[in-house]
Amino acid sequence: MTGASRGIGRAVALHLAGAGLRVFAGVRRREDGEELAAAGVGIEPVALDVTADASIEEARRHVSEASGGSGLLGLVNNAGIATPGPLEHVTRGELEAQFGVNLFGAVLVTRALLPLLRQARGRIVNVGAANATLAMPLMGALSASKAALEAVSDALRVELRGSGVRVALVEPGMTYAESEKEPFAAHVRSEIDAAIERLPEASRPRYGPALKRLEALNLRALARAAPPEEVARRVHHALTAPRPRTRYWCGPDAKLAALLGRFASAGMRDAMWRRTLGL
């Protein structure tokens, strides 16, 4: 799996290892890998940067050799990043970074490991986000990249039909362990402050207060965040159940977002966001 260092990825890796599976945990930092290996029997850290072709190929080679020709039971594409800001002022680099990790990385890692997945008639589980269905203003780049991952999952599921490889999409809402809430709250405040600082002076009266409302919205959601083990259970089901679902929503906010995104009119959704963010 990719993005196994912390948060959802760490919880999924530990859960799968606890269920008796051998987990190749993709991490970018060696110390994160060492900590994971010490935390769970059956976890084997693999250095992996999903934005670097050479790193993906090295990870593929490592997993292929380590599997001893038996193939791969599953791939969990979990790596993801998010940078807040109005699309008017998101830089090309910020946009490319979010799509590079959240979408292109998932596709490229999947392509690299498909021969091993076909060999074992394995599963692909893509970890999306609730705001793929209900696009969130001021988080438009994240919503767009996760919506694209949803489209890729749908297309890939049909393309691989008959190969024995199944594809599922897991869409969590706000998901954090109690021990992670305080550090994430500090991260949210820092990211919002940085986003406001990057705004041109003329745009701060419009977007600055809206970004502070987004900060407050995230902090309220964090207080009732679902535990990452809830996502881990759904990933486990998607990887091992005889009849896995094509989509899994995790947490009440994810289910609400799915309902609003599919059944509320565009006018209703726009009015909701205008009231919430003051835009």
N, C-alpha and C positions, 0 to 999 in steps of 0.2 A: 504494500500500500504506500501511497505517497502522502507527504505531509503528516508524518507520524510523531513529530516531536512533542506536541502539546495539544491541549484542548480535545476536540473530537477525535483527531487522529490517534492521540495517545490512548484515549479510552477504548477506541475500537481495537487497537493493537493488543492491549492488555486483555480485553474481553475474549478476543479470538484465541489468543495464546492460552488463556484460562480454560477455553473449551477444547483444548487439545490440538489446535492447529499450529503448524509451523508458520511463523509470520516473518516475512522479509519486510522490515520497516524502513521506508525511505526517509532519510533525514539529511539535512544540509550541514549540520555541525556535528563533529565527532563526539563532543561532550554530551549532546542530546542522545546520540546512539548508545553511548556507554551507560547513561542513566536508564534508558529503556531496557537494555539488556539485563541490567541488574534488577529491574523491577518485575520482570516477567520471564519465567522459563519458557523457552520456545520462541523467543523474539530474537531475530538476527538483524541487526542494523545494516542498512545498505546506504552508502553515500549516494545521494540523488538530488540533482538540480533539474527540475522538469523543464527549465528553459534552455538547457544546454544539450545539444545533440550528443556530444561525446560522453557526457555523464549518463544520459539515458542508455546509450549503447553499452557502457561499462556495467551498468546495473543489470541490463538484459543478459550480458555474458555471465555475470556472477550468479544470477538466479538460475540460468540454464544449467550451468555446471553444478550448482548446489543441489538442484532437483534430481540430478542423476538420470536424466532422460524420462522422468515420470510426468513431466508437464506441470502445469500450474492450475490449482483449483480455482483461484480467483484473483482479480485485480480490483483494488479499491482506489479510485482516483479521488483523493481528499484534499490535496494541496490547493490552497486558495489565499488570496489577499484582497483587501478592500481599502480604497482611499476615498474619503468623502470630498465632495465639492460639486458645485454646479457645473453642468456640462459645458456651459459657456466658457468656463475658465479651466477645465481639466486640460492639462498639457498633453501633447502627443505621447511623451514618455510615460506619463501616468496611465494613459489609456492603453498603451501597448503593454505595460507591465501587468495590468489586471487581466487583459485578454491572454497575455503570454503564459501566465500561471494558470488561470481559471479555465481557459478553453484550450489553447494550443498545446499546453503541457499535457492535459488529459488525453487529447487526441494522439499526440506523438508517443506517449508512453503506451497507450493502448495498441497502436500500430506495432510498436517494437515487441510487445509481449503476446500478440495474437497467435503466433505459431505455437507457443507453449500452452496457451489457453485452449486452442483447438485440440491439441494433443490429449488434454485431460477432460475435454468437454466442460470447461470451467465457466465461471461467471464474471461479468464485469459489473461493478457497482460504482456509479458516479454520484458523488456527494454534491448536490446543488445547494439551493438556498430558497427560502420562502419568498423572497422578493424577486425571484425570477418570474413568478406568476403575477405578483402585484408589484409592478415597478415602483420604486421609491425615489421621489425627487431628492436631489442632493446626494444620492447614491446611484445615479443613473449608470455609471460605468460598471459597477458591480452587478446591478440588475441585468444589464445588457449581456455581460459575459456569462452569467448564470442562466439566463434565458437561452443563450446560444448553446450552452452545455445541455440544456433540456432538449433542444432540437436535435443535437448530435446524438443524444441517447435514443431518441425516437427513431432516427434514421438508422443508426447502427443496429438497433434491435431487429429491424426488418432485414437489413442487409446480411446479418449473421444467422438468420433463421435457416435451419437445416444443417448448420455446422455443429450444433450441439452447444454453442456458446450463447448464454442468455445475458440480457442486459437489464439492469434495474437502476432506477433513479431514487435516491434518498434526499428529501428536501427538509432540512431542519429549520426551525425558527431560531430564536435566541437560545443558545445552548452553552452553559458554563457550569463547571463544578463550583461548589461554595468556595474552595480555596483559590479559585481563579478569578472570582468576581471583583475583588478589590484591585488586583493588577489590571484587569480589563477596564474597569471604570477609569483608572488613571490614564490608560492608553486612549480611551475614547476622548477624554478631556484634552489630552495632548494633540490628538489628530484633528479635533475640531478647531482648537486654537491655531494649529498650523495651517488648516484650510482657510481660516479667516485671514491669517497673516498673508497668505499668498494672493488674496483677492486684490485687484486694482482698487485704488481709493474710491473711485466713482461707484463701484459695485458693492461696497461694504454696507451702505445703508439698507440695501435690498436683501443681500444674502447673509450678512453677518447675524442678524437676529434669527433668521430662519435656521442657520446652522446651530445656533445655541438651543433652539427648540428641538432640533434633531438630536443634539446631545442629551437633552432632558428625556426625550422619548426613548433613547437607547438605555439610559440609566434606569428608567422605570421598567422597561422590558427585562433588563438584567436582574432586577430584584425578584422576578418570577420566572427566571430562565429554567428551562428543562435541564436535567442532568445529562451529561454526555453519554452516560450508560444507556439512556433511552435510544439514542442513535446507534450505539454499538449493538444493541439487541436487534434492531431492524437490519443493520448491515449483515449480521450473522444469519438472520433468516433469509435474506436475499442471496447469500452465498451457499446456503446448505439446504434450504427447504425443497422438497420435491416439486412444489408448484409455487415458485416465488412470485410476488406481485411485480408489476412493472414500475409502480410508484409507491413510495412510503413517505408520509408526512409525519414529522416529529415535533410534538409540542402543540399546545392550543393555538399559539399565534400562527404557526405554519398552516394549520387547518383552516383558520379564519382567513388567512391570506389567499389560500387556494380557492375558497368559496367566493371571496370578493373579486379575485382576479378573473374568475370564470363566469360569475353570474351578475355582478354589479355592473351597471352601465358605466361608460367612460365618464359621463357627467357626474355620477355619484362618486366615483373614485377620485376625480379631480377635486370635487367639493370637499371630500374628506381630507385630502392632503392640504388643501388651502387652509382649512380650519386648523389642522394639526401643526403645520409649519409656518402659517402666517404669510404665505406667498400670494 
